[in-house]
Amino acid sequence: MTAIEHYHDWLRDAHAMEKQAESMLSKMSGRLEHYPALEQRLAQHLEETKHQLTLLEQLLDSHGIDHSVMKDAMGKMAATGQAVGGMFNSDEVVKGAISGYVFENAEIASYTSLIAAAEQVGDTQGVRVLNEIRDQEVAMAEWLLQNLPAVTQQFLQRASQPGTEAKK
């Protein structure tokens, strides 16, 4: 494969990854009842993710790249499996926040690589768009890292109160 073919394939992967993120964020933010700061930040990042999808679709279209329906579908199925699996954990909110942090860092790594590929193939529009998206992912990862202790402590406080639901 050529450099441009790899780049185009990785752009399709990024689109599928954001579809997965959209699905995960929708499912998790809709389930939180007792963690308003986390719910609010997830809702904000869901809107960012929807905008990222639009930017990626415009980038794909500008290169004449078909969106990979199969990759998008697989990403959504994986996200649904994660969300459903988490529903049965008594510590769903903590594990969800940890998983979110891990996923954000995977996105950061993917976009960092994509930016290098865009630079290599001379896609200045791609470099700009991908940097914008990566900056949003970095901000979300930093927010999760800074707020994970508070979410964990809030969960533990709720879990120690008899008759109080703590998991979401």
C-alpha positions as CSV (number, residue, x, y, z in Angstrom):
1,M,0.0,0.0,0.0
2,T,1.1,3.6,-0.6
3,A,1.3,6.3,2.1
4,I,-1.9,7.9,0.8
5,E,-3.7,4.6,0.9
6,H,-2.7,4.0,4.5
7,Y,-3.7,7.5,5.3
8,H,-7.1,7.0,3.8
9,D,-7.6,3.7,5.6
10,W,-6.7,5.3,8.9
11,L,-9.2,8.1,8.2
12,R,-11.9,5.5,7.8
13,D,-10.7,3.9,11.1
14,A,-10.9,7.3,12.8
15,H,-14.5,7.7,11.6
16,A,-15.4,4.3,12.9
17,M,-13.6,5.1,16.2
18,E,-15.7,8.3,16.6
19,K,-18.9,6.3,15.8
20,Q,-17.9,4.0,18.6
21,A,-17.2,6.9,20.9
22,E,-20.6,8.5,20.0
23,S,-22.4,5.3,20.9
24,M,-20.5,4.8,24.2
25,L,-21.0,8.4,25.3
26,S,-24.7,8.3,24.5
27,K,-25.2,5.2,26.5
28,M,-23.1,6.2,29.5
29,S,-24.3,9.8,29.8
30,G,-27.9,8.7,29.5
31,R,-27.5,6.4,32.5
32,L,-25.9,8.7,35.0
33,E,-28.2,9.9,37.7
34,H,-26.1,10.8,40.7
35,Y,-22.9,12.2,39.1
36,P,-23.9,15.5,37.5
37,A,-20.4,16.8,36.8
38,L,-19.5,13.6,34.9
39,E,-22.8,13.6,33.1
40,Q,-22.4,17.2,32.0
41,R,-18.9,16.7,30.8
42,L,-19.9,13.5,28.9
43,A,-22.8,15.3,27.3
44,Q,-20.4,18.1,26.2
45,H,-17.9,15.6,24.8
46,L,-20.8,13.8,23.0
47,E,-21.5,17.1,21.2
48,E,-17.8,17.5,20.4
49,T,-17.8,13.9,19.1
50,K,-20.7,14.6,16.8
51,H,-18.9,17.6,15.4
52,Q,-15.7,15.5,15.0
53,L,-17.7,13.0,13.0
54,T,-18.9,15.9,10.7
55,L,-15.3,17.1,10.3
56,L,-14.1,13.6,9.5
57,E,-16.9,13.0,7.0
58,Q,-16.0,16.3,5.3
59,L,-12.4,15.2,5.2
60,L,-13.3,11.8,3.9
61,D,-15.5,13.3,1.2
62,S,-12.8,15.8,0.2
63,H,-10.5,12.8,-0.6
64,G,-13.3,10.8,-2.3
65,I,-13.2,8.2,0.4
66,D,-16.2,6.0,1.1
67,H,-17.2,5.8,4.8
68,S,-16.7,2.2,6.0
69,V,-20.1,1.0,7.0
70,M,-18.7,-2.3,8.2
71,K,-16.1,-0.6,10.4
72,D,-18.7,1.8,11.8
73,A,-21.1,-1.0,12.5
74,M,-18.4,-3.1,14.3
75,G,-17.5,0.0,16.4
76,K,-21.1,0.5,17.4
77,M,-21.5,-3.2,18.3
78,A,-18.3,-3.0,20.5
79,A,-19.6,0.1,22.2
80,T,-23.0,-1.5,22.9
81,G,-21.3,-4.5,24.3
82,Q,-19.3,-2.4,26.6
83,A,-22.3,-0.4,27.8
84,V,-24.5,-3.5,28.3
85,G,-21.7,-5.2,30.2
86,G,-21.2,-2.3,32.4
87,M,-24.9,-2.2,33.4
88,F,-24.3,-5.3,35.6
89,N,-21.3,-4.0,37.5
90,S,-22.0,-2.5,40.9
91,D,-19.3,0.0,40.2
92,E,-20.4,0.9,36.7
93,V,-19.6,4.6,37.0
94,V,-16.0,4.2,38.2
95,K,-15.2,1.5,35.6
96,G,-16.9,3.6,32.9
97,A,-14.8,6.7,33.8
98,I,-11.7,4.6,33.8
99,S,-12.6,3.0,30.4
100,G,-13.4,6.5,29.1
101,Y,-9.9,7.7,30.1
102,V,-8.3,4.7,28.4
103,F,-10.4,5.2,25.2
104,E,-9.5,9.0,25.1
105,N,-5.8,8.1,25.2
106,A,-6.2,5.6,22.4
107,E,-7.9,8.3,20.4
108,I,-5.1,10.8,21.2
109,A,-2.5,8.2,19.9
110,S,-4.6,7.5,16.8
111,Y,-4.9,11.2,15.9
112,T,-1.2,11.8,16.7
113,S,-0.3,9.2,14.1
114,L,-2.9,10.5,11.6
115,I,-1.5,14.0,11.9
116,A,2.0,12.6,11.0
117,A,0.4,10.8,8.0
118,A,-1.4,13.9,6.9
119,E,1.8,15.8,7.0
120,Q,3.6,13.1,5.1
121,V,1.0,13.1,2.3
122,G,0.7,16.9,2.2
123,D,-2.9,17.1,3.5
124,T,-2.8,20.6,5.2
125,Q,-6.6,20.6,5.7
126,G,-6.3,17.2,7.4
127,V,-3.5,18.4,9.6
128,R,-5.7,21.3,10.8
129,V,-8.8,19.2,11.3
130,L,-7.0,16.3,13.0
131,N,-5.2,18.7,15.4
132,E,-8.5,20.3,16.3
133,I,-10.0,16.8,17.1
134,R,-6.9,15.7,19.0
135,D,-7.0,18.8,21.2
136,Q,-10.6,18.0,22.2
137,E,-9.6,14.4,23.0
138,V,-6.7,15.7,25.1
139,A,-9.0,18.0,27.0
140,M,-11.4,15.2,27.7
141,A,-8.7,12.8,28.9
142,E,-7.3,15.5,31.2
143,W,-10.7,16.2,32.6
144,L,-11.3,12.5,33.3
145,L,-7.9,12.2,34.9
146,Q,-8.5,15.2,37.1
147,N,-12.0,14.2,38.1
148,L,-11.6,10.4,38.5
149,P,-10.6,10.8,42.2
150,A,-13.8,12.8,42.9
151,V,-16.0,10.3,41.0
152,T,-14.4,7.4,42.9
153,Q,-14.9,9.1,46.2
154,Q,-18.5,10.0,45.5
155,F,-19.1,6.5,44.4
156,L,-17.6,5.1,47.6
157,Q,-19.6,7.5,49.8
158,R,-22.8,6.5,48.0
159,A,-22.0,2.8,48.1
160,S,-21.4,3.0,51.9
161,Q,-25.0,4.3,52.5
162,P,-27.5,1.5,53.0
163,G,-30.3,1.6,50.4
164,T,-28.5,4.1,48.2
165,E,-27.8,3.3,44.6
166,A,-24.2,4.2,43.8
167,K,-23.4,2.5,40.5
168,K,-24.9,5.2,38.2
